[in-house]
């Protein structure tokens, strides 16, 4: 009985860990700028693969792709802001 209790406790911990990993993944994917998903849609590649390559490139080049990522995120944000403002002006 004591061994079964530990086995059940291990299953509960592993399920909790899986749920927490999925939660953080969805949180990061929805809250981060969306650069990888935008590039994935435009190139027809899964965004998960682009994120993986971005991480590899970041570790291999000691963080220099982060600057490109932030510049691209700024450009995407500015682009959506300009589109929103143009639609509001011509909405009347």
C-alpha positions as CSV (number, residue, x, y, z in Angstrom):
1,X,0.0,0.0,0.0
2,X,2.8,2.4,0.8
3,X,4.4,1.7,-2.6
4,X,1.1,2.3,-4.4
5,X,0.8,5.6,-2.6
6,X,4.2,6.8,-3.9
7,X,3.3,5.6,-7.4
8,X,0.1,7.5,-7.4
9,X,1.8,10.6,-6.0
10,X,4.4,10.4,-8.8
11,X,1.6,10.2,-11.5
12,X,0.0,13.3,-10.0
13,X,3.2,15.2,-9.9
14,X,4.0,14.3,-13.5
15,X,0.6,15.3,-14.7
16,X,0.9,18.6,-12.8
17,X,4.3,19.2,-14.4
18,X,2.9,18.5,-17.9
19,X,0.0,20.9,-17.3
20,X,2.3,23.6,-16.0
21,X,4.6,23.3,-19.0
22,X,1.7,23.6,-21.3
23,X,0.4,26.6,-19.4
24,X,3.7,28.4,-19.6
25,X,4.2,27.5,-23.2
26,X,0.8,28.9,-24.1
27,X,1.4,32.0,-22.0
28,X,4.7,32.7,-23.6
29,X,3.4,32.1,-27.1
30,X,0.4,34.3,-26.6
31,X,2.2,37.2,-24.8
32,X,5.5,37.3,-26.6
33,X,5.6,39.5,-29.6
34,X,4.4,36.9,-32.1
35,X,7.5,37.3,-34.3
36,X,8.1,33.5,-34.7
37,X,4.4,32.8,-35.5
38,X,4.3,35.7,-38.0
39,X,7.4,34.4,-39.8
40,X,6.0,30.8,-39.7
41,X,2.8,31.9,-41.3
42,X,4.6,33.9,-44.0
43,X,7.1,31.1,-44.8
44,X,4.8,28.2,-44.3
45,X,6.9,26.6,-41.5
46,X,5.8,25.6,-38.1
47,X,6.4,28.4,-35.5
48,X,7.7,25.8,-33.1
49,X,10.6,25.0,-35.5
50,X,11.4,28.7,-36.0
51,X,11.5,29.2,-32.2
52,X,13.9,26.2,-31.9
53,X,16.2,27.5,-34.6
54,X,16.1,30.9,-33.0
55,X,17.2,29.4,-29.7
56,X,20.0,27.5,-31.3
57,X,21.2,30.6,-33.1
58,X,21.0,32.6,-29.9
59,X,23.2,30.2,-28.0
60,X,25.6,29.7,-30.8
61,X,26.1,33.4,-31.5
62,X,26.0,34.6,-27.8
63,X,22.7,36.4,-28.1
64,X,23.0,38.6,-31.2
65,X,19.7,37.3,-32.8
66,X,17.9,38.8,-29.8
67,X,18.6,42.3,-31.2
68,X,17.1,41.2,-34.6
69,X,14.1,39.7,-32.8
70,X,13.4,42.9,-30.9
71,X,13.8,45.0,-34.0
72,X,11.4,42.8,-35.9
73,X,8.9,42.8,-33.0
74,X,9.1,46.6,-32.9
75,X,8.5,46.8,-36.6
76,X,5.5,44.5,-36.4
77,X,4.0,46.5,-33.5
78,X,4.5,49.7,-35.3
79,X,3.0,48.3,-38.5
80,X,-0.2,47.2,-36.6
81,X,-0.4,50.5,-34.9
82,X,-0.2,52.4,-38.2
83,X,-2.8,50.1,-39.8
84,X,-5.1,50.7,-36.8
85,X,-4.7,54.5,-37.0
86,X,-5.3,54.5,-40.8
87,X,-8.5,52.5,-40.4
88,X,-9.7,54.8,-37.7
89,X,-9.0,57.9,-39.8
90,X,-10.8,56.6,-42.9
91,X,-13.6,55.0,-40.9
92,X,-15.8,58.1,-40.9
